């Protein structure tokens, strides 16, 4: 599997996640779940090339911690632009 782009926009203990390619969302959600981070079902955006979902992370995970974890997933290219 090649790299795909991910954008995060945090808000307290949850964040909006935008994923390039709806087919990439299950992999990302599985990796997040392995770290105790729950997420909603992805919603495909107009044009069908991206999707969004919400992820809720435990209180001990900071916004920076979430960014670091997502950026360490080999298939992910974490983008600086907001979700």
PyMOL Python script that loads the backbone (N, CA, C, O; Angstrom):
from pymol import cmd

cmd.read_pdbstr("""\
ATOM      1  N   UNK A   1       0.846  -1.181   0.000  1.00  0.00           N
ATOM      2  CA  UNK A   1       0.000   0.000   0.000  1.00  0.00           C
ATOM      3  C   UNK A   1       0.884   1.234   0.000  1.00  0.00           C
ATOM      4  O   UNK A   1       1.863   1.304   0.743  1.00  0.00           O
ATOM      5  N   UNK A   2       0.541   2.200  -0.828  1.00  0.00           N
ATOM      6  CA  UNK A   2       1.301   3.435  -0.899  1.00  0.00           C
ATOM      7  C   UNK A   2       0.897   4.407   0.201  1.00  0.00           C
ATOM      8  O   UNK A   2      -0.008   4.138   0.990  1.00  0.00           O
ATOM      9  N   UNK A   3       1.581   5.532   0.234  1.00  0.00           N
ATOM     10  CA  UNK A   3       1.283   6.557   1.229  1.00  0.00           C
ATOM     11  C   UNK A   3      -0.006   7.274   0.871  1.00  0.00           C
ATOM     12  O   UNK A   3      -0.360   7.405  -0.301  1.00  0.00           O
ATOM     13  N   UNK A   4      -0.702   7.736   1.906  1.00  0.00           N
ATOM     14  CA  UNK A   4      -1.881   8.571   1.713  1.00  0.00           C
ATOM     15  C   UNK A   4      -1.842   9.705   2.723  1.00  0.00           C
ATOM     16  O   UNK A   4      -1.258   9.577   3.799  1.00  0.00           O
ATOM     17  N   UNK A   5      -2.472  10.817   2.361  1.00  0.00           N
ATOM     18  CA  UNK A   5      -2.437  12.008   3.205  1.00  0.00           C
ATOM     19  C   UNK A   5      -3.565  11.998   4.233  1.00  0.00           C
ATOM     20  O   UNK A   5      -4.676  11.533   3.978  1.00  0.00           O
ATOM     21  N   UNK A   6      -3.229  12.533   5.405  1.00  0.00           N
ATOM     22  CA  UNK A   6      -4.175  12.647   6.511  1.00  0.00           C
ATOM     23  C   UNK A   6      -4.043  14.040   7.109  1.00  0.00           C
ATOM     24  O   UNK A   6      -2.938  14.552   7.291  1.00  0.00           O
ATOM     25  N   UNK A   7      -5.190  14.646   7.412  1.00  0.00           N
ATOM     26  CA  UNK A   7      -5.243  15.939   8.080  1.00  0.00           C
ATOM     27  C   UNK A   7      -5.964  15.763   9.401  1.00  0.00           C
ATOM     28  O   UNK A   7      -6.944  15.022   9.473  1.00  0.00           O
ATOM     29  N   UNK A   8      -5.497  16.431  10.450  1.00  0.00           N
ATOM     30  CA  UNK A   8      -6.137  16.374  11.769  1.00  0.00           C
ATOM     31  C   UNK A   8      -6.534  17.773  12.201  1.00  0.00           C
ATOM     32  O   UNK A   8      -5.797  18.733  11.974  1.00  0.00           O
ATOM     33  N   UNK A   9      -7.699  17.888  12.824  1.00  0.00           N
ATOM     34  CA  UNK A   9      -8.117  19.134  13.468  1.00  0.00           C
ATOM     35  C   UNK A   9      -8.635  18.761  14.845  1.00  0.00           C
ATOM     36  O   UNK A   9      -9.737  18.231  14.993  1.00  0.00           O
ATOM     37  N   UNK A  10      -7.819  19.048  15.849  1.00  0.00           N
ATOM     38  CA  UNK A  10      -8.156  18.662  17.221  1.00  0.00           C
ATOM     39  C   UNK A  10      -9.098  19.655  17.881  1.00  0.00           C
ATOM     40  O   UNK A  10      -9.130  20.843  17.559  1.00  0.00           O
ATOM     41  N   UNK A  11      -9.868  19.108  18.825  1.00  0.00           N
ATOM     42  CA  UNK A  11     -10.797  19.902  19.614  1.00  0.00           C
ATOM     43  C   UNK A  11     -10.983  19.193  20.947  1.00  0.00           C
ATOM     44  O   UNK A  11     -11.881  18.363  21.091  1.00  0.00           O
ATOM     45  N   UNK A  12     -10.148  19.512  21.914  1.00  0.00           N
ATOM     46  CA  UNK A  12     -10.243  18.853  23.212  1.00  0.00           C
ATOM     47  C   UNK A  12      -9.753  17.420  23.126  1.00  0.00           C
ATOM     48  O   UNK A  12      -8.611  17.163  22.745  1.00  0.00           O
ATOM     49  N   UNK A  13     -10.640  16.479  23.487  1.00  0.00           N
ATOM     50  CA  UNK A  13     -10.236  15.067  23.459  1.00  0.00           C
ATOM     51  C   UNK A  13     -10.762  14.342  22.216  1.00  0.00           C
ATOM     52  O   UNK A  13     -10.859  13.115  22.200  1.00  0.00           O
ATOM     53  N   UNK A  14     -11.097  15.102  21.191  1.00  0.00           N
ATOM     54  CA  UNK A  14     -11.434  14.448  19.932  1.00  0.00           C
ATOM     55  C   UNK A  14     -10.910  15.286  18.781  1.00  0.00           C
ATOM     56  O   UNK A  14     -10.523  16.441  18.962  1.00  0.00           O
ATOM     57  N   UNK A  15     -10.902  14.703  17.618  1.00  0.00           N
ATOM     58  CA  UNK A  15     -10.445  15.457  16.458  1.00  0.00           C
ATOM     59  C   UNK A  15     -11.155  14.965  15.211  1.00  0.00           C
ATOM     60  O   UNK A  15     -11.620  13.829  15.121  1.00  0.00           O
ATOM     61  N   UNK A  16     -11.214  15.877  14.256  1.00  0.00           N
ATOM     62  CA  UNK A  16     -11.756  15.539  12.947  1.00  0.00           C
ATOM     63  C   UNK A  16     -10.578  15.055  12.112  1.00  0.00           C
ATOM     64  O   UNK A  16      -9.526  15.694  12.071  1.00  0.00           O
ATOM     65  N   UNK A  17     -10.766  13.930  11.455  1.00  0.00           N
ATOM     66  CA  UNK A  17      -9.720  13.319  10.642  1.00  0.00           C
ATOM     67  C   UNK A  17     -10.197  13.310   9.196  1.00  0.00           C
ATOM     68  O   UNK A  17     -11.268  12.787   8.892  1.00  0.00           O
ATOM     69  N   UNK A  18      -9.405  13.884   8.319  1.00  0.00           N
ATOM     70  CA  UNK A  18      -9.710  13.843   6.884  1.00  0.00           C
ATOM     71  C   UNK A  18      -8.678  12.936   6.241  1.00  0.00           C
ATOM     72  O   UNK A  18      -7.479  13.083   6.477  1.00  0.00           O
ATOM     73  N   UNK A  19      -9.145  11.998   5.430  1.00  0.00           N
ATOM     74  CA  UNK A  19      -8.285  10.976   4.838  1.00  0.00           C
ATOM     75  C   UNK A  19      -8.402  11.029   3.319  1.00  0.00           C
ATOM     76  O   UNK A  19      -9.498  11.112   2.766  1.00  0.00           O
ATOM     77  N   UNK A  20      -7.262  10.979   2.665  1.00  0.00           N
ATOM     78  CA  UNK A  20      -7.231  10.909   1.211  1.00  0.00           C
ATOM     79  C   UNK A  20      -7.535   9.470   0.801  1.00  0.00           C
ATOM     80  O   UNK A  20      -6.813   8.543   1.169  1.00  0.00           O
ATOM     81  N   UNK A  21      -8.597   9.298   0.046  1.00  0.00           N
ATOM     82  CA  UNK A  21      -8.985   7.961  -0.407  1.00  0.00           C
ATOM     83  C   UNK A  21      -9.811   7.230   0.640  1.00  0.00           C
ATOM     84  O   UNK A  21      -9.292   6.806   1.673  1.00  0.00           O
ATOM     85  N   UNK A  22     -11.088   7.089   0.365  1.00  0.00           N
ATOM     86  CA  UNK A  22     -11.984   6.432   1.331  1.00  0.00           C
ATOM     87  C   UNK A  22     -11.525   5.006   1.629  1.00  0.00           C
ATOM     88  O   UNK A  22     -11.813   4.484   2.706  1.00  0.00           O
ATOM     89  N   UNK A  23     -10.821   4.369   0.702  1.00  0.00           N
ATOM     90  CA  UNK A  23     -10.336   3.011   0.915  1.00  0.00           C
ATOM     91  C   UNK A  23      -9.230   2.962   1.973  1.00  0.00           C
ATOM     92  O   UNK A  23      -8.903   1.883   2.467  1.00  0.00           O
ATOM     93  N   UNK A  24      -8.652   4.108   2.325  1.00  0.00           N
ATOM     94  CA  UNK A  24      -7.591   4.161   3.332  1.00  0.00           C
ATOM     95  C   UNK A  24      -8.127   4.333   4.757  1.00  0.00           C
ATOM     96  O   UNK A  24      -7.406   4.094   5.725  1.00  0.00           O
ATOM     97  N   UNK A  25      -9.380   4.744   4.883  1.00  0.00           N
ATOM     98  CA  UNK A  25      -9.962   4.991   6.204  1.00  0.00           C
ATOM     99  C   UNK A  25      -9.973   3.742   7.101  1.00  0.00           C
ATOM    100  O   UNK A  25      -9.647   3.859   8.283  1.00  0.00           O
ATOM    101  N   UNK A  26     -10.333   2.555   6.592  1.00  0.00           N
ATOM    102  CA  UNK A  26     -10.342   1.380   7.480  1.00  0.00           C
ATOM    103  C   UNK A  26      -8.974   1.081   8.104  1.00  0.00           C
ATOM    104  O   UNK A  26      -8.894   0.734   9.282  1.00  0.00           O
ATOM    105  N   UNK A  27      -7.914   1.214   7.329  1.00  0.00           N
ATOM    106  CA  UNK A  27      -6.569   0.976   7.865  1.00  0.00           C
ATOM    107  C   UNK A  27      -6.257   1.962   8.984  1.00  0.00           C
ATOM    108  O   UNK A  27      -5.783   1.574  10.052  1.00  0.00           O
ATOM    109  N   UNK A  28      -6.523   3.223   8.735  1.00  0.00           N
ATOM    110  CA  UNK A  28      -6.245   4.242   9.745  1.00  0.00           C
ATOM    111  C   UNK A  28      -7.092   4.023  10.988  1.00  0.00           C
ATOM    112  O   UNK A  28      -6.580   4.118  12.103  1.00  0.00           O
ATOM    113  N   UNK A  29      -8.375   3.733  10.821  1.00  0.00           N
ATOM    114  CA  UNK A  29      -9.246   3.498  11.966  1.00  0.00           C
ATOM    115  C   UNK A  29      -8.796   2.274  12.764  1.00  0.00           C
ATOM    116  O   UNK A  29      -8.886   2.275  13.991  1.00  0.00           O
ATOM    117  N   UNK A  30      -8.315   1.235  12.088  1.00  0.00           N
ATOM    118  CA  UNK A  30      -7.819   0.033  12.762  1.00  0.00           C
ATOM    119  C   UNK A  30      -6.583   0.369  13.604  1.00  0.00           C
ATOM    120  O   UNK A  30      -6.465  -0.072  14.747  1.00  0.00           O
ATOM    121  N   UNK A  31      -5.674   1.144  13.036  1.00  0.00           N
ATOM    122  CA  UNK A  31      -4.459   1.531  13.763  1.00  0.00           C
ATOM    123  C   UNK A  31      -4.805   2.391  14.975  1.00  0.00           C
ATOM    124  O   UNK A  31      -4.209   2.235  16.041  1.00  0.00           O
ATOM    125  N   UNK A  32      -5.764   3.296  14.813  1.00  0.00           N
ATOM    126  CA  UNK A  32      -6.188   4.137  15.943  1.00  0.00           C
ATOM    127  C   UNK A  32      -6.831   3.291  17.033  1.00  0.00           C
ATOM    128  O   UNK A  32      -6.562   3.485  18.218  1.00  0.00           O
ATOM    129  N   UNK A  33      -7.675   2.360  16.630  1.00  0.00           N
ATOM    130  CA  UNK A  33      -8.350   1.480  17.590  1.00  0.00           C
ATOM    131  C   UNK A  33      -7.334   0.682  18.409  1.00  0.00           C
ATOM    132  O   UNK A  33      -7.551   0.437  19.595  1.00  0.00           O
ATOM    133  N   UNK A  34      -6.238   0.282  17.788  1.00  0.00           N
ATOM    134  CA  UNK A  34      -5.188  -0.466  18.481  1.00  0.00           C
ATOM    135  C   UNK A  34      -4.548   0.360  19.596  1.00  0.00           C
ATOM    136  O   UNK A  34      -3.969  -0.196  20.530  1.00  0.00           O
ATOM    137  N   UNK A  35      -4.653   1.672  19.500  1.00  0.00           N
ATOM    138  CA  UNK A  35      -4.111   2.569  20.528  1.00  0.00           C
ATOM    139  C   UNK A  35      -5.190   3.070  21.491  1.00  0.00           C
ATOM    140  O   UNK A  35      -4.945   3.974  22.289  1.00  0.00           O
ATOM    141  N   UNK A  36      -6.383   2.479  21.411  1.00  0.00           N
ATOM    142  CA  UNK A  36      -7.461   2.875  22.307  1.00  0.00           C
ATOM    143  C   UNK A  36      -8.199   4.117  21.882  1.00  0.00           C
ATOM    144  O   UNK A  36      -8.863   4.760  22.695  1.00  0.00           O
ATOM    145  N   UNK A  37      -8.088   4.461  20.614  1.00  0.00           N
ATOM    146  CA  UNK A  37      -8.742   5.656  20.078  1.00  0.00           C
ATOM    147  C   UNK A  37      -9.955   5.211  19.269  1.00  0.00           C
ATOM    148  O   UNK A  37      -9.822   4.507  18.269  1.00  0.00           O
ATOM    149  N   UNK A  38     -11.131   5.628  19.710  1.00  0.00           N
ATOM    150  CA  UNK A  38     -12.351   5.234  19.008  1.00  0.00           C
ATOM    151  C   UNK A  38     -12.657   6.241  17.904  1.00  0.00           C
ATOM    152  O   UNK A  38     -12.203   7.385  17.947  1.00  0.00           O
ATOM    153  N   UNK A  39     -13.433   5.799  16.913  1.00  0.00           N
ATOM    154  CA  UNK A  39     -13.755   6.693  15.803  1.00  0.00           C
ATOM    155  C   UNK A  39     -15.135   6.381  15.251  1.00  0.00           C
ATOM    156  O   UNK A  39     -15.668   5.283  15.411  1.00  0.00           O
ATOM    157  N   UNK A  40     -15.691   7.389  14.596  1.00  0.00           N
ATOM    158  CA  UNK A  40     -16.991   7.237  13.951  1.00  0.00           C
ATOM    159  C   UNK A  40     -16.795   6.604  12.575  1.00  0.00           C
ATOM    160  O   UNK A  40     -15.671   6.468  12.093  1.00  0.00           O
ATOM    161  N   UNK A  41     -17.896   6.225  11.960  1.00  0.00           N
ATOM    162  CA  UNK A  41     -17.844   5.705  10.591  1.00  0.00           C
ATOM    163  C   UNK A  41     -17.432   6.845   9.658  1.00  0.00           C
ATOM    164  O   UNK A  41     -17.857   7.982   9.862  1.00  0.00           O
ATOM    165  N   UNK A  42     -16.620   6.568   8.646  1.00  0.00           N
ATOM    166  CA  UNK A  42     -16.212   7.622   7.711  1.00  0.00           C
ATOM    167  C   UNK A  42     -17.365   8.077   6.830  1.00  0.00           C
ATOM    168  O   UNK A  42     -18.250   7.303   6.465  1.00  0.00           O
ATOM    169  N   UNK A  43     -17.321   9.354   6.505  1.00  0.00           N
ATOM    170  CA  UNK A  43     -18.296   9.963   5.603  1.00  0.00           C
ATOM    171  C   UNK A  43     -17.540  10.423   4.369  1.00  0.00           C
ATOM    172  O   UNK A  43     -16.574  11.179   4.470  1.00  0.00           O
ATOM    173  N   UNK A  44     -17.974   9.972   3.218  1.00  0.00           N
ATOM    174  CA  UNK A  44     -17.322  10.338   1.971  1.00  0.00           C
ATOM    175  C   UNK A  44     -17.667  11.780   1.630  1.00  0.00           C
ATOM    176  O   UNK A  44     -18.830  12.179   1.694  1.00  0.00           O
ATOM    177  N   UNK A  45     -16.647  12.563   1.265  1.00  0.00           N
ATOM    178  CA  UNK A  45     -16.855  13.950   0.876  1.00  0.00           C
ATOM    179  C   UNK A  45     -17.218  14.024  -0.592  1.00  0.00           C
ATOM    180  O   UNK A  45     -16.974  13.087  -1.352  1.00  0.00           O
ATOM    181  N   UNK A  46     -17.803  15.147  -0.985  1.00  0.00           N
ATOM    182  CA  UNK A  46     -18.176  15.355  -2.381  1.00  0.00           C
ATOM    183  C   UNK A  46     -16.962  15.130  -3.269  1.00  0.00           C
ATOM    184  O   UNK A  46     -15.860  15.571  -2.943  1.00  0.00           O
ATOM    185  N   UNK A  47     -17.153  14.469  -4.353  1.00  0.00           N
ATOM    186  CA  UNK A  47     -16.056  14.145  -5.259  1.00  0.00           C
ATOM    187  C   UNK A  47     -15.488  12.763  -5.001  1.00  0.00           C
ATOM    188  O   UNK A  47     -14.837  12.192  -5.876  1.00  0.00           O
ATOM    189  N   UNK A  48     -15.722  12.210  -3.805  1.00  0.00           N
ATOM    190  CA  UNK A  48     -15.364  10.838  -3.498  1.00  0.00           C
ATOM    191  C   UNK A  48     -13.887  10.544  -3.306  1.00  0.00           C
ATOM    192  O   UNK A  48     -13.520   9.378  -3.162  1.00  0.00           O
ATOM    193  N   UNK A  49     -13.028  11.552  -3.299  1.00  0.00           N
ATOM    194  CA  UNK A  49     -11.593  11.295  -3.170  1.00  0.00           C
ATOM    195  C   UNK A  49     -11.107  11.376  -1.736  1.00  0.00           C
ATOM    196  O   UNK A  49      -9.977  10.988  -1.440  1.00  0.00           O
ATOM    197  N   UNK A  50     -11.951  11.880  -0.841  1.00  0.00           N
ATOM    198  CA  UNK A  50     -11.578  12.003   0.567  1.00  0.00           C
ATOM    199  C   UNK A  50     -12.777  11.649   1.430  1.00  0.00           C
ATOM    200  O   UNK A  50     -13.920  11.638   0.972  1.00  0.00           O
ATOM    201  N   UNK A  51     -12.483  11.360   2.697  1.00  0.00           N
ATOM    202  CA  UNK A  51     -13.544  11.129   3.657  1.00  0.00           C
ATOM    203  C   UNK A  51     -13.123  11.741   4.988  1.00  0.00           C
ATOM    204  O   UNK A  51     -11.953  12.060   5.200  1.00  0.00           O
ATOM    205  N   UNK A  52     -14.085  11.894   5.866  1.00  0.00           N
ATOM    206  CA  UNK A  52     -13.809  12.411   7.200  1.00  0.00           C
ATOM    207  C   UNK A  52     -14.436  11.481   8.235  1.00  0.00           C
ATOM    208  O   UNK A  52     -15.419  10.794   7.961  1.00  0.00           O
ATOM    209  N   UNK A  53     -13.851  11.476   9.416  1.00  0.00           N
ATOM    210  CA  UNK A  53     -14.463  10.826  10.567  1.00  0.00           C
ATOM    211  C   UNK A  53     -13.942  11.511  11.812  1.00  0.00           C
ATOM    212  O   UNK A  53     -12.946  12.233  11.769  1.00  0.00           O
ATOM    213  N   UNK A  54     -14.620  11.280  12.917  1.00  0.00           N
ATOM    214  CA  UNK A  54     -14.194  11.838  14.198  1.00  0.00           C
ATOM    215  C   UNK A  54     -13.523  10.745  15.019  1.00  0.00           C
ATOM    216  O   UNK A  54     -13.972   9.599  15.044  1.00  0.00           O
ATOM    217  N   UNK A  55     -12.448  11.119  15.683  1.00  0.00           N
ATOM    218  CA  UNK A  55     -11.717  10.202  16.555  1.00  0.00           C
ATOM    219  C   UNK A  55     -11.702  10.791  17.959  1.00  0.00           C
ATOM    220  O   UNK A  55     -11.415  11.974  18.139  1.00  0.00           O
ATOM    221  N   UNK A  56     -12.013   9.965  18.949  1.00  0.00           N
ATOM    222  CA  UNK A  56     -11.983  10.376  20.353  1.00  0.00           C
ATOM    223  C   UNK A  56     -10.849   9.642  21.040  1.00  0.00           C
ATOM    224  O   UNK A  56     -10.798   8.412  21.038  1.00  0.00           O
ATOM    225  N   UNK A  57      -9.943  10.406  21.628  1.00  0.00           N
ATOM    226  CA  UNK A  57      -8.805   9.768  22.267  1.00  0.00           C
ATOM    227  C   UNK A  57      -8.865   9.927  23.777  1.00  0.00           C
ATOM    228  O   UNK A  57      -9.471  10.876  24.275  1.00  0.00           O
ATOM    229  N   UNK A  58      -8.244   9.012  24.511  1.00  0.00           N
ATOM    230  CA  UNK A  58      -8.274   9.043  25.975  1.00  0.00           C
ATOM    231  C   UNK A  58      -7.642  10.326  26.514  1.00  0.00           C
ATOM    232  O   UNK A  58      -6.836  10.970  25.843  1.00  0.00           O
ATOM    233  N   UNK A  59      -8.024  10.678  27.734  1.00  0.00           N
ATOM    234  CA  UNK A  59      -7.553  11.925  28.346  1.00  0.00           C
ATOM    235  C   UNK A  59      -6.032  11.995  28.450  1.00  0.00           C
ATOM    236  O   UNK A  59      -5.464  13.087  28.410  1.00  0.00           O
ATOM    237  N   UNK A  60      -5.363  10.850  28.582  1.00  0.00           N
ATOM    238  CA  UNK A  60      -3.907  10.877  28.709  1.00  0.00           C
ATOM    239  C   UNK A  60      -3.191  11.135  27.380  1.00  0.00           C
ATOM    240  O   UNK A  60      -1.977  11.341  27.363  1.00  0.00           O
ATOM    241  N   UNK A  61      -3.931  11.126  26.271  1.00  0.00           N
ATOM    242  CA  UNK A  61      -3.345  11.416  24.963  1.00  0.00           C
ATOM    243  C   UNK A  61      -3.568  12.901  24.664  1.00  0.00           C
ATOM    244  O   UNK A  61      -4.701  13.383  24.678  1.00  0.00           O
ATOM    245  N   UNK A  62      -2.490  13.607  24.396  1.00  0.00           N
ATOM    246  CA  UNK A  62      -2.592  15.026  24.072  1.00  0.00           C
ATOM    247  C   UNK A  62      -2.779  15.211  22.573  1.00  0.00           C
ATOM    248  O   UNK A  62      -2.635  14.266  21.798  1.00  0.00           O
ATOM    249  N   UNK A  63      -3.097  16.422  22.176  1.00  0.00           N
ATOM    250  CA  UNK A  63      -3.217  16.743  20.752  1.00  0.00           C
ATOM    251  C   UNK A  63      -1.893  16.446  20.039  1.00  0.00           C
ATOM    252  O   UNK A  63      -1.877  15.880  18.946  1.00  0.00           O
ATOM    253  N   UNK A  64      -0.787  16.837  20.676  1.00  0.00           N
ATOM    254  CA  UNK A  64       0.525  16.582  20.088  1.00  0.00           C
ATOM    255  C   UNK A  64       0.811  15.082  20.018  1.00  0.00           C
ATOM    256  O   UNK A  64       1.396  14.600  19.048  1.00  0.00           O
ATOM    257  N   UNK A  65       0.398  14.355  21.045  1.00  0.00           N
ATOM    258  CA  UNK A  65       0.587  12.911  21.058  1.00  0.00           C
ATOM    259  C   UNK A  65      -0.168  12.237  19.921  1.00  0.00           C
ATOM    260  O   UNK A  65       0.338  11.306  19.294  1.00  0.00           O
ATOM    261  N   UNK A  66      -1.365  12.707  19.663  1.00  0.00           N
ATOM    262  CA  UNK A  66      -2.171  12.169  18.561  1.00  0.00           C
ATOM    263  C   UNK A  66      -1.463  12.430  17.228  1.00  0.00           C
ATOM    264  O   UNK A  66      -1.387  11.546  16.375  1.00  0.00           O
ATOM    265  N   UNK A  67      -0.946  13.650  17.057  1.00  0.00           N
ATOM    266  CA  UNK A  67      -0.234  13.982  15.824  1.00  0.00           C
ATOM    267  C   UNK A  67       1.006  13.113  15.648  1.00  0.00           C
ATOM    268  O   UNK A  67       1.281  12.629  14.550  1.00  0.00           O
ATOM    269  N   UNK A  68       1.743  12.920  16.718  1.00  0.00           N
ATOM    270  CA  UNK A  68       2.953  12.092  16.653  1.00  0.00           C
ATOM    271  C   UNK A  68       2.581  10.658  16.294  1.00  0.00           C
ATOM    272  O   UNK A  68       3.205  10.049  15.425  1.00  0.00           O
ATOM    273  N   UNK A  69       1.563  10.120  16.965  1.00  0.00           N
ATOM    274  CA  UNK A  69       1.178   8.736  16.683  1.00  0.00           C
ATOM    275  C   UNK A  69       0.763   8.566  15.227  1.00  0.00           C
ATOM    276  O   UNK A  69       1.224   7.645  14.553  1.00  0.00           O
ATOM    277  N   UNK A  70      -0.110   9.454  14.735  1.00  0.00           N
ATOM    278  CA  UNK A  70      -0.586   9.328  13.349  1.00  0.00           C
ATOM    279  C   UNK A  70       0.582   9.486  12.371  1.00  0.00           C
ATOM    280  O   UNK A  70       0.652   8.769  11.373  1.00  0.00           O
ATOM    281  N   UNK A  71       1.488  10.407  12.649  1.00  0.00           N
ATOM    282  CA  UNK A  71       2.618  10.628  11.736  1.00  0.00           C
ATOM    283  C   UNK A  71       3.574   9.436  11.702  1.00  0.00           C
ATOM    284  O   UNK A  71       4.329   9.288  10.741  1.00  0.00           O
ATOM    285  N   UNK A  72       3.559   8.589  12.725  1.00  0.00           N
ATOM    286  CA  UNK A  72       4.439   7.425  12.770  1.00  0.00           C
ATOM    287  C   UNK A  72       3.866   6.205  12.051  1.00  0.00           C
ATOM    288  O   UNK A  72       4.557   5.196  11.907  1.00  0.00           O
ATOM    289  N   UNK A  73       2.633   6.284  11.606  1.00  0.00           N
ATOM    290  CA  UNK A  73       2.052   5.189  10.821  1.00  0.00           C
ATOM    291  C   UNK A  73       2.717   5.226   9.448  1.00  0.00           C
ATOM    292  O   UNK A  73       2.618   6.234   8.748  1.00  0.00           O
ATOM    293  N   UNK A  74       3.391   4.152   9.048  1.00  0.00           N
ATOM    294  CA  UNK A  74       4.215   4.187   7.821  1.00  0.00           C
ATOM    295  C   UNK A  74       3.478   4.640   6.563  1.00  0.00           C
ATOM    296  O   UNK A  74       4.071   5.304   5.713  1.00  0.00           O
ATOM    297  N   UNK A  75       2.214   4.299   6.429  1.00  0.00           N
ATOM    298  CA  UNK A  75       1.464   4.632   5.208  1.00  0.00           C
ATOM    299  C   UNK A  75       0.966   6.070   5.191  1.00  0.00           C
ATOM    300  O   UNK A  75       0.508   6.552   4.156  1.00  0.00           O
ATOM    301  N   UNK A  76       1.049   6.760   6.324  1.00  0.00           N
ATOM    302  CA  UNK A  76       0.450   8.096   6.462  1.00  0.00           C
ATOM    303  C   UNK A  76       1.448   9.207   6.195  1.00  0.00           C
ATOM    304  O   UNK A  76       2.585   9.171   6.667  1.00  0.00           O
ATOM    305  N   UNK A  77       1.004  10.194   5.432  1.00  0.00           N
ATOM    306  CA  UNK A  77       1.728  11.453   5.294  1.00  0.00           C
ATOM    307  C   UNK A  77       0.852  12.500   5.977  1.00  0.00           C
ATOM    308  O   UNK A  77      -0.167  12.918   5.427  1.00  0.00           O
ATOM    309  N   UNK A  78       1.251  12.923   7.182  1.00  0.00           N
ATOM    310  CA  UNK A  78       0.464  13.875   7.954  1.00  0.00           C
ATOM    311  C   UNK A  78       0.663  15.270   7.377  1.00  0.00           C
ATOM    312  O   UNK A  78       1.792  15.742   7.249  1.00  0.00           O
ATOM    313  N   UNK A  79      -0.428  15.917   7.035  1.00  0.00           N
ATOM    314  CA  UNK A  79      -0.382  17.232   6.420  1.00  0.00           C
ATOM    315  C   UNK A  79      -0.578  18.306   7.487  1.00  0.00           C
ATOM    316  O   UNK A  79      -1.238  18.074   8.500  1.00  0.00           O
ATOM    317  N   UNK A  80      -0.001  19.480   7.250  1.00  0.00           N
ATOM    318  CA  UNK A  80      -0.083  20.566   8.205  1.00  0.00           C
ATOM    319  C   UNK A  80      -1.370  21.367   8.097  1.00  0.00           C
ATOM    320  O   UNK A  80      -1.777  22.021   9.057  1.00  0.00           O
ATOM    321  N   UNK A  81      -2.006  21.323   6.946  1.00  0.00           N
ATOM    322  CA  UNK A  81      -3.257  22.054   6.764  1.00  0.00           C
ATOM    323  C   UNK A  81      -4.328  21.491   7.673  1.00  0.00           C
ATOM    324  O   UNK A  81      -4.337  20.289   7.936  1.00  0.00           O
ATOM    325  N   UNK A  82      -5.246  22.338   8.166  1.00  0.00           N
ATOM    326  CA  UNK A  82      -6.320  21.812   9.026  1.00  0.00           C
ATOM    327  C   UNK A  82      -7.293  20.936   8.254  1.00  0.00           C
ATOM    328  O   UNK A  82      -7.427  21.055   7.036  1.00  0.00           O
ATOM    329  N   UNK A  83      -7.971  20.052   8.983  1.00  0.00           N
ATOM    330  CA  UNK A  83      -8.939  19.129   8.380  1.00  0.00           C
ATOM    331  C   UNK A  83     -10.158  19.855   7.869  1.00  0.00           C
ATOM    332  O   UNK A  83     -11.071  19.227   7.333  1.00  0.00           O
TER     333      UNK A  83
END
""", "prot")
cmd.dss("prot")
cmd.show_as("cartoon", "prot")
cmd.util.cbc("prot")
cmd.orient("prot")
